[in-house]
Amino acid sequence: MIASSRLQIARGAEETAKRPTPLLEGAGSPAPTRPEPGSDHLRPFSQLYLHIPFCKHKCGYCDFNAYAGMSGLMRDYVEALLIELEEASRRFHFTRLESVYLGGGTPSLLPPELIARLLAGVRARFALTSNAEVTLEANPASTDPEKLSTWLEGGVNRLSLGLQSFDRSALGVLERRSDGRMAEGAFKDARKEGFSNISIDLMYAVPSQTKRSWEATLTRALALEPDHISAYALTFEAGTLLERRRREGMIEEVPEDLQWDLLDVLVDRLAAADYERYEVSSFAREGSRSRHNQGYWRCRPCYGAGAGAHSYATDGSRSWRWWNLAQPRRYIASAPDPIADGERLERDRADAEKLMLGLRSVAGVWPAPGFESRLLELERLGLIERRGDLVAPTRRGLDLHNQIALAVL
């Protein structure tokens, strides 16, 4: 019987994969937290993630590494980022980067000249493929034509707009500082400035949200004709203000039956508008899948720079994951090598994560040996299907991916 908590499909599996669980090797000696510099057999990094931790206001539902009231650190932070990248370019092997992703926080809060400096610094240190995907996350409230023009000139070719909702009540619960008109204006400005690849974020299962208000949000979102849509179920993360408000009875979760209705409306409406659900929470028009995020699901080596950023590396038989100091001031002071901790993943753990993450995508994955009994059970439950030697999630498996993660890890 599938557990009722199956609706936690948004980011739970991703966070399971990122959660520090240090492993030991040998007779109790700690495994190295990252590979040695210049390791000859290490697969080169092909993806780069840059974390920008600044926010105007940290929303009550957010448990990301983000900070309000630190705008005075922005210039020093960008300089520290460039110093870290310089050290990384000497320490590790990089192939031509296929994707660069500026996430946060709210990267759009950075003065546009700092974004331009940062991207110029990336290009000075690393080669990029001719069609590299360069994404910047932006809040409609900190987006304007001048910034858009500078981002585009600096090399950003994919914009990810955090709209979340067009419903005023839902936006109030989420503590978003923008409204529907502002979101539509930012999107239309981006199109006018020349952005041909725009993704929007939406959130459902928000307290006060109804089926009717969610349908209205989807109608306004689809009218913009975005190229990509990421839609997440709201989760009450431990330690957030929203979770405390729920615990104290100030707000209530959306009833589970309604959550399922909202998910069905989402999938059906987007399919009718020619958006393919290619991953648990991701929908795209033809040719507009997020290449950077697909790299995560395929466990491709990715270097993460910035406060709290995670890196992942592998030599084929062993894998490593490490993360930087989270607090921006400590990060700045620790450049060029701001690592906080890390872990080496033994082969069985790395294979399990590869299978779990690969089963987030409709493309599926070729499983390593040792998972047959678990796969048979997932197949019996209708969560996966076989395509020769490849296994892929069913529609049910996409909806219940946390059950796949629990079974595999």
C-alpha positions as a LaTeX table, in Angstrom:
\begin{tabular}{lrrr}
\hline
Residue & $x$ (\AA) & $y$ (\AA) & $z$ (\AA) \\
\hline
Met1 & 0.00 & 0.00 & 0.00 \\
Ile2 & 1.38 & 3.42 & $-0.97$ \\
Ala3 & 1.82 & 5.78 & 1.95 \\
Ser4 & $-0.26$ & 8.95 & 2.12 \\
Ser5 & 2.89 & 11.10 & 2.21 \\
Arg6 & 3.38 & 10.38 & $-1.50$ \\
Leu7 & 2.64 & 13.99 & $-2.44$ \\
Gln8 & 6.08 & 15.18 & $-1.36$ \\
Ile9 & 7.33 & 15.03 & $-4.93$ \\
Ala10 & 8.83 & 18.46 & $-5.38$ \\
Arg11 & 12.33 & 18.36 & $-3.96$ \\
Gly12 & 12.42 & 15.60 & $-1.39$ \\
Ala13 & 14.39 & 13.13 & $-3.49$ \\
Glu14 & 16.87 & 15.78 & $-4.55$ \\
Glu15 & 17.50 & 16.75 & $-0.94$ \\
Thr16 & 17.91 & 13.09 & 0.02 \\
Ala17 & 20.69 & 12.86 & $-2.52$ \\
Lys18 & 22.36 & 16.02 & $-1.21$ \\
Arg19 & 22.05 & 15.30 & 2.50 \\
Pro20 & 25.49 & 14.82 & 4.08 \\
Thr21 & 25.95 & 11.18 & 5.11 \\
Pro22 & 29.72 & 10.74 & 5.49 \\
Leu23 & 30.95 & 7.22 & 4.80 \\
Leu24 & 34.02 & 5.50 & 6.15 \\
Glu25 & 36.62 & 3.37 & 4.43 \\
Gly26 & 39.11 & 0.87 & 5.75 \\
Ala27 & 39.44 & 0.38 & 9.50 \\
Gly28 & 37.44 & 3.40 & 10.54 \\
Ser29 & 39.57 & 5.95 & 8.72 \\
Pro30 & 37.59 & 8.82 & 7.17 \\
Ala31 & 37.18 & 8.75 & 3.39 \\
Pro32 & 38.57 & 11.77 & 1.54 \\
Thr33 & 35.97 & 14.48 & 1.23 \\
Arg34 & 36.90 & 15.22 & $-2.37$ \\
Pro35 & 39.30 & 13.85 & $-5.01$ \\
Glu36 & 42.93 & 14.83 & $-5.04$ \\
Pro37 & 43.89 & 17.80 & $-7.25$ \\
Gly38 & 44.64 & 16.81 & $-10.82$ \\
Ser39 & 43.30 & 13.24 & $-10.46$ \\
Asp40 & 44.01 & 11.74 & $-13.87$ \\
His41 & 40.98 & 9.45 & $-13.97$ \\
Leu42 & 38.45 & 11.99 & $-12.74$ \\
Arg43 & 35.76 & 12.76 & $-15.28$ \\
Pro44 & 35.97 & 16.44 & $-16.20$ \\
Phe45 & 33.33 & 18.88 & $-15.03$ \\
Ser46 & 30.90 & 19.86 & $-17.79$ \\
Gln47 & 28.48 & 21.89 & $-15.67$ \\
Leu48 & 28.93 & 24.89 & $-13.40$ \\
Tyr49 & 26.57 & 26.09 & $-10.69$ \\
Leu50 & 27.02 & 29.55 & $-9.12$ \\
His51 & 25.14 & 30.24 & $-5.91$ \\
Ile52 & 24.00 & 33.80 & $-5.21$ \\
Pro53 & 22.65 & 33.81 & $-1.63$ \\
Phe54 & 21.18 & 37.31 & $-1.42$ \\
Cys55 & 17.48 & 38.06 & $-1.00$ \\
Lys56 & 15.46 & 41.20 & $-0.37$ \\
His57 & 13.24 & 39.18 & 1.94 \\
Lys58 & 13.49 & 35.50 & 2.81 \\
Cys59 & 10.10 & 33.91 & 2.22 \\
Gly60 & 8.62 & 31.88 & 5.06 \\
Tyr61 & 8.57 & 28.60 & 3.10 \\
Cys62 & 12.21 & 28.80 & 1.94 \\
Asp63 & 14.87 & 26.52 & 3.42 \\
Phe64 & 17.53 & 27.34 & 0.80 \\
Asn65 & 20.84 & 28.94 & 1.71 \\
Ala66 & 19.62 & 32.52 & 1.34 \\
Tyr67 & 20.02 & 35.70 & 3.38 \\
Ala68 & 18.25 & 39.06 & 3.55 \\
Gly69 & 19.93 & 42.32 & 4.52 \\
Met70 & 23.40 & 41.52 & 3.17 \\
Ser71 & 23.45 & 43.56 & $-0.02$ \\
Gly72 & 26.57 & 45.36 & 1.18 \\
Leu73 & 28.52 & 42.13 & 0.66 \\
Met74 & 27.62 & 41.69 & $-3.00$ \\
Arg75 & 30.76 & 43.13 & $-4.57$ \\
Asp76 & 33.12 & 41.27 & $-2.21$ \\
Tyr77 & 31.08 & 38.11 & $-2.73$ \\
Val78 & 31.45 & 38.22 & $-6.51$ \\
Glu79 & 35.19 & 38.75 & $-6.11$ \\
Ala80 & 35.36 & 35.72 & $-3.80$ \\
Leu81 & 33.42 & 33.69 & $-6.36$ \\
Leu82 & 35.96 & 34.59 & $-9.05$ \\
Ile83 & 38.82 & 33.65 & $-6.73$ \\
Glu84 & 37.20 & 30.27 & $-6.02$ \\
Leu85 & 36.68 & 29.66 & $-9.74$ \\
Glu86 & 40.32 & 30.50 & $-10.46$ \\
Glu87 & 41.43 & 27.94 & $-7.89$ \\
Ala88 & 38.96 & 25.35 & $-9.21$ \\
Ser89 & 40.24 & 25.81 & $-12.77$ \\
Arg90 & 43.74 & 24.91 & $-11.52$ \\
Arg91 & 42.70 & 22.11 & $-9.18$ \\
Phe92 & 40.31 & 20.17 & $-11.42$ \\
His93 & 39.77 & 19.13 & $-15.02$ \\
Phe94 & 37.01 & 20.95 & $-16.90$ \\
Thr95 & 35.76 & 20.11 & $-20.35$ \\
Arg96 & 33.84 & 22.71 & $-22.38$ \\
Leu97 & 30.97 & 23.73 & $-20.14$ \\
Glu98 & 27.57 & 22.68 & $-21.45$ \\
Ser99 & 25.66 & 24.67 & $-18.86$ \\
Val100 & 26.14 & 27.46 & $-16.35$ \\
Tyr101 & 23.42 & 28.10 & $-13.78$ \\
Leu102 & 23.11 & 31.14 & $-11.50$ \\
Gly103 & 20.77 & 30.17 & $-8.66$ \\
Gly104 & 19.95 & 31.46 & $-5.24$ \\
Gly105 & 18.78 & 33.26 & $-3.32$ \\
Thr106 & 17.85 & 35.88 & $-5.86$ \\
Pro107 & 20.58 & 36.35 & $-8.48$ \\
Ser108 & 18.58 & 39.15 & $-10.11$ \\
Leu109 & 19.26 & 41.31 & $-7.04$ \\
Leu110 & 22.91 & 41.64 & $-8.00$ \\
Pro111 & 23.71 & 44.90 & $-9.79$ \\
Pro112 & 23.78 & 44.06 & $-13.51$ \\
Glu113 & 27.44 & 45.04 & $-13.82$ \\
Leu114 & 28.33 & 42.38 & $-11.23$ \\
Ile115 & 26.44 & 39.72 & $-13.19$ \\
Ala116 & 28.35 & 40.82 & $-16.29$ \\
Arg117 & 31.66 & 40.70 & $-14.39$ \\
Leu118 & 30.90 & 37.25 & $-13.01$ \\
Leu119 & 29.98 & 35.79 & $-16.40$ \\
Ala120 & 33.00 & 37.40 & $-18.05$ \\
Gly121 & 35.10 & 35.80 & $-15.31$ \\
Val122 & 33.59 & 32.41 & $-16.06$ \\
Arg123 & 34.42 & 32.74 & $-19.75$ \\
Ala124 & 37.95 & 33.88 & $-18.96$ \\
Arg125 & 38.58 & 30.74 & $-16.90$ \\
Phe126 & 36.59 & 28.07 & $-18.74$ \\
Ala127 & 35.73 & 27.21 & $-22.31$ \\
Leu128 & 32.01 & 26.94 & $-23.09$ \\
Thr129 & 30.37 & 24.99 & $-25.88$ \\
Ser130 & 28.99 & 27.12 & $-28.72$ \\
Asn131 & 25.42 & 26.47 & $-27.55$ \\
Ala132 & 26.02 & 26.37 & $-23.80$ \\
Glu133 & 22.90 & 26.93 & $-21.71$ \\
Val134 & 23.40 & 29.88 & $-19.33$ \\
Thr135 & 20.51 & 30.26 & $-16.88$ \\
Leu136 & 19.80 & 33.03 & $-14.40$ \\
Glu137 & 17.09 & 32.84 & $-11.75$ \\
Ala138 & 15.14 & 36.08 & $-11.41$ \\
Asn139 & 12.40 & 37.48 & $-9.23$ \\
Pro140 & 9.88 & 39.63 & $-11.13$ \\
Ala141 & 10.25 & 42.31 & $-8.44$ \\
Ser142 & 13.96 & 42.74 & $-9.23$ \\
Thr143 & 13.72 & 42.47 & $-13.01$ \\
Asp144 & 13.64 & 45.45 & $-15.38$ \\
Pro145 & 14.49 & 46.12 & $-19.05$ \\
Glu146 & 17.95 & 47.52 & $-18.26$ \\
Lys147 & 18.93 & 44.44 & $-16.26$ \\
Leu148 & 17.47 & 42.11 & $-18.87$ \\
Ser149 & 19.48 & 43.80 & $-21.60$ \\
Thr150 & 22.71 & 43.55 & $-19.57$ \\
Trp151 & 22.09 & 39.90 & $-18.71$ \\
Leu152 & 21.51 & 39.05 & $-22.34$ \\
Glu153 & 24.62 & 40.92 & $-23.46$ \\
Gly154 & 26.60 & 39.17 & $-20.72$ \\
Gly155 & 25.71 & 35.74 & $-22.07$ \\
Val156 & 22.55 & 34.70 & $-20.21$ \\
Asn157 & 20.36 & 32.88 & $-22.72$ \\
Arg158 & 17.84 & 31.22 & $-20.41$ \\
Leu159 & 15.78 & 33.04 & $-17.79$ \\
Ser160 & 14.03 & 31.31 & $-14.89$ \\
Leu161 & 11.34 & 33.55 & $-13.42$ \\
Gly162 & 10.02 & 32.77 & $-9.94$ \\
Leu163 & 6.35 & 33.59 & $-10.43$ \\
Gln164 & 4.96 & 30.96 & $-8.00$ \\
Ser165 & 1.33 & 32.04 & $-8.40$ \\
Phe166 & $-1.05$ & 34.61 & $-9.86$ \\
Asp167 & $-3.39$ & 34.25 & $-6.88$ \\
Arg168 & $-3.11$ & 37.07 & $-4.36$ \\
Ser169 & $-4.01$ & 34.88 & $-1.37$ \\
Ala170 & $-1.43$ & 32.25 & $-2.28$ \\
Leu171 & 1.23 & 34.91 & $-2.81$ \\
Gly172 & 0.41 & 36.30 & 0.63 \\
Val173 & 0.91 & 32.90 & 2.28 \\
Leu174 & 4.21 & 32.49 & 0.42 \\
Glu175 & 5.26 & 36.05 & 1.38 \\
Arg176 & 6.11 & 36.89 & $-2.21$ \\
Arg177 & 6.77 & 40.56 & $-2.86$ \\
Ser178 & 5.42 & 40.54 & $-6.42$ \\
Asp179 & 1.93 & 40.19 & $-7.88$ \\
Gly180 & 0.42 & 38.85 & $-11.08$ \\
Arg181 & 0.69 & 42.10 & $-12.99$ \\
Met182 & 4.36 & 42.48 & $-12.04$ \\
Ala183 & 5.06 & 38.87 & $-13.06$ \\
Glu184 & 3.39 & 39.31 & $-16.44$ \\
Gly185 & 5.27 & 42.58 & $-16.98$ \\
Ala186 & 8.63 & 40.98 & $-16.21$ \\
Phe187 & 7.93 & 38.08 & $-18.55$ \\
Lys188 & 6.83 & 40.35 & $-21.41$ \\
Asp189 & 9.84 & 42.63 & $-20.88$ \\
Ala190 & 12.12 & 39.59 & $-21.14$ \\
Arg191 & 10.54 & 38.60 & $-24.45$ \\
Lys192 & 10.89 & 42.15 & $-25.78$ \\
Glu193 & 14.56 & 42.27 & $-24.82$ \\
Gly194 & 15.20 & 39.07 & $-26.77$ \\
Phe195 & 14.97 & 36.13 & $-24.37$ \\
Ser196 & 13.74 & 33.18 & $-26.41$ \\
Asn197 & 14.04 & 30.61 & $-23.62$ \\
Ile198 & 12.08 & 31.49 & $-20.48$ \\
Ser199 & 11.09 & 29.15 & $-17.68$ \\
Ile200 & 8.61 & 29.99 & $-14.94$ \\
Asp201 & 8.21 & 28.48 & $-11.47$ \\
Leu202 & 4.76 & 27.73 & $-10.09$ \\
Met203 & 3.70 & 26.34 & $-6.72$ \\
Tyr204 & 0.58 & 24.43 & $-5.76$ \\
Ala205 & $-0.91$ & 22.94 & $-2.59$ \\
Val206 & $-0.55$ & 26.37 & $-0.97$ \\
Pro207 & $-2.86$ & 27.03 & 2.02 \\
Ser208 & $-5.91$ & 29.02 & 0.82 \\
Gln209 & $-5.49$ & 27.67 & $-2.72$ \\
Thr210 & $-8.54$ & 26.16 & $-4.39$ \\
Lys211 & $-8.96$ & 24.19 & $-7.57$ \\
Arg212 & $-10.55$ & 27.23 & $-9.17$ \\
Ser213 & $-7.74$ & 29.62 & $-8.17$ \\
Trp214 & $-5.11$ & 27.10 & $-9.36$ \\
Glu215 & $-6.86$ & 26.77 & $-12.72$ \\
Ala216 & $-6.89$ & 30.57 & $-12.99$ \\
Thr217 & $-3.14$ & 30.68 & $-12.27$ \\
Leu218 & $-2.49$ & 28.07 & $-14.96$ \\
Thr219 & $-4.63$ & 29.98 & $-17.45$ \\
Arg220 & $-2.62$ & 33.18 & $-16.93$ \\
Ala221 & 0.67 & 31.27 & $-16.96$ \\
Leu222 & $-0.12$ & 29.48 & $-20.22$ \\
Ala223 & $-1.24$ & 32.74 & $-21.83$ \\
Leu224 & 2.38 & 33.93 & $-21.52$ \\
Glu225 & 3.54 & 30.92 & $-23.55$ \\
Pro226 & 6.66 & 30.12 & $-21.49$ \\
Asp227 & 9.09 & 27.62 & $-22.94$ \\
His228 & 9.42 & 25.68 & $-19.70$ \\
Ile229 & 7.42 & 25.35 & $-16.48$ \\
Ser230 & 8.63 & 24.00 & $-13.14$ \\
Ala231 & 5.73 & 23.25 & $-10.80$ \\
Tyr232 & 6.31 & 22.25 & $-7.19$ \\
Ala233 & 4.01 & 21.10 & $-4.41$ \\
Leu234 & 4.56 & 23.28 & $-1.37$ \\
Thr235 & 6.35 & 21.40 & 1.40 \\
Phe236 & 6.60 & 22.53 & 5.02 \\
Glu237 & 10.34 & 22.29 & 5.58 \\
Ala238 & 11.64 & 21.91 & 9.12 \\
Gly239 & 12.99 & 25.12 & 10.59 \\
Thr240 & 11.08 & 27.46 & 8.28 \\
Leu241 & 8.65 & 30.13 & 9.42 \\
Leu242 & 5.88 & 28.47 & 7.42 \\
Glu243 & 6.38 & 25.18 & 9.25 \\
Arg244 & 6.25 & 26.97 & 12.59 \\
Arg245 & 3.02 & 28.70 & 11.58 \\
Arg246 & 1.53 & 25.33 & 10.61 \\
Arg247 & 2.68 & 23.76 & 13.88 \\
Glu248 & 1.10 & 26.60 & 15.87 \\
Gly249 & $-2.20$ & 26.23 & 14.04 \\
Met250 & $-1.99$ & 29.57 & 12.21 \\
Ile251 & $-2.35$ & 27.90 & 8.80 \\
Glu252 & $-3.47$ & 24.48 & 7.64 \\
Glu253 & $-2.16$ & 22.25 & 4.89 \\
Val254 & $-4.31$ & 21.78 & 1.82 \\
Pro255 & $-6.30$ & 18.51 & 2.20 \\
Glu256 & $-4.62$ & 15.60 & 0.45 \\
Asp257 & $-7.51$ & 14.87 & $-1.91$ \\
Leu258 & $-7.41$ & 18.47 & $-3.11$ \\
Gln259 & $-3.63$ & 18.26 & $-3.54$ \\
Trp260 & $-4.12$ & 15.32 & $-5.87$ \\
Asp261 & $-6.80$ & 17.23 & $-7.77$ \\
Leu262 & $-4.42$ & 20.17 & $-8.19$ \\
Leu263 & $-1.69$ & 17.88 & $-9.50$ \\
Asp264 & $-4.08$ & 16.26 & $-11.98$ \\
Val265 & $-5.24$ & 19.66 & $-13.21$ \\
Leu266 & $-1.60$ & 20.71 & $-13.66$ \\
Val267 & $-0.59$ & 17.63 & $-15.66$ \\
Asp268 & $-3.73$ & 17.62 & $-17.82$ \\
Arg269 & $-3.71$ & 21.35 & $-18.59$ \\
Leu270 & $-0.03$ & 21.39 & $-19.52$ \\
Ala271 & $-0.29$ & 18.27 & $-21.65$ \\
Ala272 & $-3.21$ & 19.84 & $-23.55$ \\
Ala273 & $-1.00$ & 22.88 & $-24.18$ \\
Asp274 & 1.82 & 20.69 & $-25.62$ \\
Tyr275 & 4.10 & 20.72 & $-22.59$ \\
Glu276 & 5.83 & 17.40 & $-21.98$ \\
Arg277 & 6.27 & 16.31 & $-18.39$ \\
Tyr278 & 9.85 & 15.10 & $-18.81$ \\
Glu279 & 10.75 & 15.03 & $-15.10$ \\
Val280 & 8.88 & 14.88 & $-11.78$ \\
Ser281 & 8.30 & 18.64 & $-11.55$ \\
Ser282 & 9.39 & 19.86 & $-15.00$ \\
Phe283 & 7.36 & 20.51 & $-18.14$ \\
Ala284 & 8.77 & 21.74 & $-21.44$ \\
Arg285 & 7.86 & 22.53 & $-24.99$ \\
Glu286 & 9.83 & 20.73 & $-27.67$ \\
Gly287 & 13.52 & 21.62 & $-27.51$ \\
Ser288 & 13.23 & 23.49 & $-24.18$ \\
Arg289 & 14.16 & 20.93 & $-21.55$ \\
Ser290 & 16.58 & 22.27 & $-18.95$ \\
Arg291 & 19.95 & 20.80 & $-19.93$ \\
His292 & 21.51 & 21.79 & $-16.61$ \\
Asn293 & 18.88 & 20.01 & $-14.53$ \\
Gln294 & 19.02 & 16.95 & $-16.77$ \\
Gly295 & 22.71 & 16.80 & $-15.93$ \\
Tyr296 & 21.76 & 16.45 & $-12.25$ \\
Trp297 & 19.36 & 13.58 & $-12.98$ \\
Arg298 & 22.11 & 11.84 & $-14.98$ \\
Cys299 & 24.74 & 12.38 & $-12.26$ \\
Arg300 & 27.06 & 14.32 & $-14.51$ \\
Pro301 & 30.02 & 16.00 & $-12.81$ \\
Cys302 & 29.06 & 19.50 & $-11.68$ \\
Tyr303 & 31.20 & 22.06 & $-9.90$ \\
Gly304 & 29.29 & 24.24 & $-7.45$ \\
Ala305 & 30.81 & 27.60 & $-6.51$ \\
Gly306 & 29.55 & 30.00 & $-3.88$ \\
Ala307 & 28.26 & 29.89 & $-0.32$ \\
Gly308 & 26.81 & 26.49 & 0.50 \\
Ala309 & 27.15 & 25.23 & $-3.09$ \\
His310 & 27.55 & 21.47 & $-3.65$ \\
Ser311 & 29.94 & 19.80 & $-6.10$ \\
Tyr312 & 29.79 & 16.27 & $-7.48$ \\
Ala313 & 32.67 & 14.38 & $-9.12$ \\
Thr314 & 33.33 & 10.80 & $-10.20$ \\
Asp315 & 36.03 & 8.67 & $-11.76$ \\
Gly316 & 33.55 & 5.97 & $-12.77$ \\
Ser317 & 34.10 & 3.65 & $-9.82$ \\
Arg318 & 34.17 & 6.19 & $-6.99$ \\
Ser319 & 32.22 & 9.40 & $-6.47$ \\
Trp320 & 32.62 & 12.43 & $-4.23$ \\
Arg321 & 30.31 & 15.18 & $-3.06$ \\
Trp322 & 31.46 & 18.23 & $-1.11$ \\
Trp323 & 29.98 & 21.56 & $-0.10$ \\
Asn324 & 31.15 & 25.04 & 0.75 \\
Leu325 & 30.77 & 27.12 & 3.88 \\
Ala326 & 27.20 & 28.41 & 3.91 \\
Gln327 & 27.45 & 31.82 & 5.60 \\
Pro328 & 28.42 & 34.52 & 3.04 \\
Arg329 & 30.91 & 36.33 & 5.31 \\
Arg330 & 32.70 & 33.10 & 6.17 \\
Tyr331 & 32.68 & 32.11 & 2.51 \\
Ile332 & 34.26 & 35.42 & 1.46 \\
Ala333 & 36.93 & 35.16 & 4.17 \\
Ser334 & 37.79 & 31.58 & 3.15 \\
Ala335 & 38.39 & 32.12 & $-0.56$ \\
Pro336 & 39.99 & 30.56 & $-2.59$ \\
Asp337 & 39.16 & 27.24 & $-0.88$ \\
Pro338 & 35.91 & 27.60 & 1.10 \\
Ile339 & 35.07 & 23.90 & 1.47 \\
Ala340 & 33.11 & 23.04 & 4.63 \\
Asp341 & 32.90 & 19.26 & 4.37 \\
Gly342 & 32.20 & 16.42 & 2.01 \\
Glu343 & 31.90 & 12.69 & 1.57 \\
Arg344 & 33.14 & 9.91 & $-0.65$ \\
Leu345 & 30.37 & 7.71 & $-2.00$ \\
Glu346 & 31.20 & 4.04 & $-2.33$ \\
Arg347 & 30.08 & 2.29 & $-5.47$ \\
Asp348 & 26.82 & 0.87 & $-4.08$ \\
Arg349 & 25.71 & 4.25 & $-2.72$ \\
Ala350 & 26.64 & 6.05 & $-5.94$ \\
Asp351 & 24.77 & 3.44 & $-8.01$ \\
Ala352 & 21.68 & 3.83 & $-5.80$ \\
Glu353 & 21.70 & 7.61 & $-6.21$ \\
Lys354 & 22.17 & 7.31 & $-9.95$ \\
Leu355 & 19.16 & 4.99 & $-10.15$ \\
Met356 & 17.01 & 7.16 & $-7.88$ \\
Leu357 & 17.82 & 10.36 & $-9.77$ \\
Gly358 & 17.55 & 8.70 & $-13.17$ \\
Leu359 & 14.03 & 7.59 & $-12.27$ \\
Arg360 & 13.00 & 11.23 & $-11.88$ \\
Ser361 & 13.13 & 11.55 & $-15.67$ \\
Val362 & 10.98 & 9.94 & $-18.35$ \\
Ala363 & 14.23 & 9.19 & $-20.20$ \\
Gly364 & 14.88 & 6.50 & $-17.61$ \\
Val365 & 18.15 & 4.89 & $-16.63$ \\
Trp366 & 20.18 & 1.70 & $-17.06$ \\
Pro367 & 20.38 & 0.25 & $-13.53$ \\
Ala368 & 23.59 & $-1.18$ & $-12.13$ \\
Pro369 & 23.51 & $-4.80$ & $-10.88$ \\
Gly370 & 22.12 & $-5.44$ & $-7.41$ \\
Phe371 & 18.73 & $-3.70$ & $-7.63$ \\
Glu372 & 16.64 & $-6.37$ & $-9.31$ \\
Ser373 & 14.45 & $-7.28$ & $-6.34$ \\
Arg374 & 13.70 & $-3.63$ & $-5.61$ \\
Leu375 & 12.93 & $-2.94$ & $-9.26$ \\
Leu376 & 10.59 & $-5.92$ & $-9.42$ \\
Glu377 & 8.66 & $-4.53$ & $-6.46$ \\
Leu378 & 8.50 & $-1.04$ & $-8.00$ \\
Glu379 & 7.28 & $-2.60$ & $-11.24$ \\
Arg380 & 4.63 & $-4.58$ & $-9.35$ \\
Leu381 & 3.40 & $-1.33$ & $-7.78$ \\
Gly382 & 3.15 & 0.27 & $-11.22$ \\
Leu383 & 5.81 & 2.87 & $-10.47$ \\
Ile384 & 8.28 & 1.89 & $-13.20$ \\
Glu385 & 8.25 & 0.20 & $-16.56$ \\
Arg386 & 10.95 & $-1.62$ & $-18.53$ \\
Arg387 & 12.14 & $-0.73$ & $-22.00$ \\
Gly388 & 14.56 & $-3.52$ & $-22.70$ \\
Asp389 & 17.44 & $-3.06$ & $-20.24$ \\
Leu390 & 16.31 & 0.47 & $-19.38$ \\
Val391 & 13.85 & 1.31 & $-16.57$ \\
Ala392 & 11.72 & 4.46 & $-16.53$ \\
Pro393 & 9.02 & 5.91 & $-14.27$ \\
Thr394 & 5.37 & 5.60 & $-15.19$ \\
Arg395 & 3.00 & 8.52 & $-14.70$ \\
Arg396 & 2.27 & 6.98 & $-11.31$ \\
Gly397 & 6.00 & 6.76 & $-10.64$ \\
Leu398 & 6.47 & 10.45 & $-11.40$ \\
Asp399 & 3.66 & 11.31 & $-8.98$ \\
Leu400 & 5.07 & 8.99 & $-6.30$ \\
His401 & 8.77 & 9.47 & $-6.79$ \\
Asn402 & 9.46 & 9.69 & $-3.07$ \\
Gln403 & 8.35 & 6.04 & $-2.87$ \\
Ile404 & 10.90 & 5.14 & $-5.52$ \\
Ala405 & 13.58 & 7.02 & $-3.56$ \\
Leu406 & 12.71 & 5.19 & $-0.34$ \\
Ala407 & 12.86 & 1.83 & $-2.09$ \\
Val408 & 16.15 & 2.46 & $-3.89$ \\
Leu409 & 18.30 & 4.30 & $-1.36$ \\
\hline
\end{tabular}
